[in-house]
Every structure is written in structure tokens, then in C-alpha cells.
Amino acid sequence: MTHQPEEREKGHLTLEGGVLHLRWPRGAAISEADAENAMSRVNELCGENRHPMLVDMATTEKVSRGARAVFGRPCQASRIALLGASPVDKVMANFILGINKLPCPTRFFTSREEAMAWLKLEGAAA
């Protein structure tokens, strides 16, 4: 029997080299509660500091409307790179990017290297 992460810990969050990394598991369906938990953990991990964040959504299956609303609220991420690999990922990212007012510069990438280079640009325009 394999260990399944608890529902409240669906996304794996780390802070490496000043960049937050949020990785969703393969086939994840991200609910409003999942998004709330992830954003709460981002804020907790960052404390008073803001950090750029790479969100690996390459194998995410679904992002609920409630989750998209949560992702549209400000958190301690200073800029967000959505990393995907397929046309489906791009469609899901466009739903997130379609939020009227994103709380920080946010872009979709298919290259981890390009995403990391963009995240590390200080004061660059979205």
C-alpha cells in the first residue's frame, strides 16, 4: 500500500534559493480547499517576505472555479510562473490568467529554465 498525502497537503511546497516551488501531484483536481491550503502555506512559509513562485501544473487535471478565485487573491508570492507541458495545461493556465485582477505578475511557461529566469528578474514588468 502506498502512502497517499493527506488532502490538506495535496500540493508540495518548498522554498529553494529564494523561489517558492509548488508542485501539484499527477492528475490533481485542485479544489477551493486545496487552493486555500496552498496559499495559506505560501504565506506561512514566507512570513513577512515576498518571494517569486514556480507552480508546476504540468499534470494537473482540473482547477475548480473556487480554486481560481482563491488564486486571484493576494499572497506572499511576488510573481508567479505557471509551468505546464501540454495544450491542456495552457488552457487551464489561461483560466487562471483570465482573472480580471491578478494580485501579482503571472505568466505561463513550458520551459522551466525560462520560467526561472523570469521569476528571478527583479522589478521586471509582467
C-alpha positions as CSV (number, residue, x, y, z in Angstrom):
1,M,0.0,0.0,0.0
2,T,1.4,3.4,-1.0
3,H,1.2,6.4,1.3
4,Q,-1.2,9.0,0.0
5,P,-0.7,12.6,1.2
6,E,-3.4,13.9,3.3
7,E,-6.0,16.0,1.4
8,R,-4.8,19.2,3.2
9,E,-1.3,18.6,1.8
10,K,-2.2,17.9,-1.8
11,G,0.4,20.4,-3.2
12,H,4.1,20.0,-2.3
13,L,5.5,23.4,-1.3
14,T,9.2,24.3,-0.8
15,L,11.4,27.4,-0.7
16,E,14.6,26.8,-2.6
17,G,17.1,29.6,-3.4
18,G,14.6,32.3,-2.7
19,V,12.0,30.8,-5.0
20,L,8.8,29.1,-3.9
21,H,8.1,25.8,-5.7
22,L,4.5,24.5,-5.6
23,R,4.1,21.1,-7.3
24,W,0.7,19.5,-7.7
25,P,0.6,15.7,-8.0
26,R,-0.1,13.9,-11.3
27,G,-3.8,14.1,-12.1
28,A,-4.6,16.5,-9.4
29,A,-8.1,18.1,-9.3
30,I,-7.5,21.3,-7.4
31,S,-10.5,22.3,-5.2
32,E,-11.1,25.6,-3.5
33,A,-10.0,24.0,-0.2
34,D,-6.7,22.8,-1.9
35,A,-6.1,26.3,-3.2
36,E,-6.9,27.9,0.2
37,N,-4.5,25.5,1.9
38,A,-1.7,26.1,-0.6
39,M,-2.0,29.8,-0.3
40,S,-2.0,29.6,3.5
41,R,1.2,27.5,3.4
42,V,2.8,30.1,1.0
43,N,2.0,32.9,3.4
44,E,3.2,30.8,6.4
45,L,6.5,29.8,4.7
46,C,7.2,33.4,3.5
47,G,6.3,35.2,6.7
48,E,6.9,38.9,6.1
49,N,8.9,38.4,3.0
50,R,7.6,38.0,-0.5
51,H,9.2,35.5,-2.9
52,P,8.6,34.6,-6.6
53,M,6.8,31.3,-7.1
54,L,7.0,28.5,-9.7
55,V,3.8,26.5,-9.9
56,D,4.3,23.1,-11.6
57,M,0.9,22.3,-13.0
58,A,2.1,20.0,-15.8
59,T,-0.1,17.1,-14.9
60,T,-2.9,18.9,-13.2
61,E,-6.3,17.6,-14.4
62,K,-8.7,20.3,-13.2
63,V,-8.8,23.6,-11.4
64,S,-12.2,24.4,-9.9
65,R,-13.8,27.8,-10.2
66,G,-13.4,28.3,-6.4
67,A,-9.7,27.5,-6.7
68,R,-9.3,30.0,-9.5
69,A,-10.9,32.7,-7.2
70,V,-8.5,31.8,-4.4
71,F,-5.5,32.1,-6.7
72,G,-6.7,35.6,-7.7
73,R,-6.3,36.9,-4.1
74,P,-3.0,38.4,-2.9
75,C,-0.5,36.3,-1.1
76,Q,3.2,36.5,-0.3
77,A,4.2,35.5,-3.9
78,S,5.8,38.5,-5.6
79,R,5.4,37.0,-9.1
80,I,4.1,33.6,-10.3
81,A,5.3,31.4,-13.2
82,L,2.8,28.7,-14.2
83,L,4.8,25.8,-15.6
84,G,2.9,23.4,-17.9
85,A,3.7,21.0,-20.7
86,S,0.6,20.5,-22.8
87,P,-2.1,22.4,-24.6
88,V,-4.5,21.4,-21.8
89,D,-2.1,23.0,-19.2
90,K,-2.2,26.2,-21.3
91,V,-6.0,26.2,-21.3
92,M,-6.1,25.8,-17.6
93,A,-3.4,28.5,-17.1
94,N,-5.5,30.8,-19.4
95,F,-8.5,30.3,-17.0
96,I,-6.2,31.5,-14.1
97,L,-4.7,34.3,-16.2
98,G,-8.2,35.3,-17.2
99,I,-9.0,36.5,-13.7
100,N,-9.6,40.2,-14.0
101,K,-7.1,41.4,-11.5
102,L,-4.2,39.1,-10.7
103,P,-2.5,40.0,-7.4
104,C,1.0,39.9,-8.9
105,P,2.7,39.4,-12.3
106,T,1.8,35.9,-13.6
107,R,2.8,34.1,-16.8
108,F,2.6,30.7,-18.3
109,F,5.7,28.8,-19.4
110,T,6.5,25.4,-21.0
111,S,10.2,25.8,-20.2
112,R,11.4,25.5,-16.6
113,E,14.6,27.5,-17.4
114,E,12.6,30.4,-19.0
115,A,10.2,30.4,-16.1
116,M,13.1,30.5,-13.5
117,A,14.8,33.3,-15.5
118,W,11.6,35.4,-15.5
119,L,11.0,34.8,-11.8
120,K,14.4,36.0,-10.9
121,L,14.1,39.3,-12.8
122,E,13.7,42.0,-10.1
123,G,11.3,44.7,-10.9
124,A,10.6,43.4,-14.4
125,A,7.2,44.1,-15.9
126,A,4.8,41.2,-16.4
